[in-house]
């Protein structure tokens, strides 16, 4: 089995749609996806993911199913430096989140009081349960550590979704701490991440990531990747600064 996770194009978050740049990115992505094998396509219900997918679906004539659990990772937290407002879980200052040893553990992060208050562990478990139920419908049943192969498959499953939800699912598939992925990775808009199942022992499958955040379609179209989701490279640069939020 092959899995492709695709982040939406450059977003207009206020209106939950794509910017003009995001539309160009999605069009370039669609030309790339015309050459890809896509057996099953699943899309977040949010407008920016639906709009991104629409170009690929139009170009290929393929159908897609909308999955509510593919929407962006929804919990909101009270960050230590911003206790009076709600923030997304992956915008913590490094000087705060990196002090928490539990955030480097695949499961211990779920006991953090701030994340518990924001209902993050419960939402995380709901997403993973839904994802595993989908894989089981394709013949791969999660048993707590790996997947039992009940029906071998070479199908490609494609997910048009969001950065945060990708990190949630990747943390599960790769057995990595989700907080480290949320803060240590960034997939540019329309970036493609690829995983393959591997079955070295009959009936026992795990997943291995073969590409992360591939934007070759943007490079081929001379479209500079968006920095949506990133902070400035140097504090003196113009752009997004965490301290000013």
Secondary structure, DSSP 8 states (H G I E B T S, - for coil): -EEEEEE-SSEETTTTEE-HHHHHHHHHHHHHHTTS--SEEEEESSHHHHHHHHHHHHHH----EEEGGGS----EE--TT-TTS-EETT---HHHHTT-GGGGSTTGGGG-HHHHHTTHHHHHHHHHHHHHHHHHHTTEEE-SSSEEESS----EEEEEE-HHHHHHHHHHHHT--HHHHHHH----TT-EEEEEEEEEETTEEEEEEEEEEE-HHHHHTT-----TT---SSTTSSS--GGG-
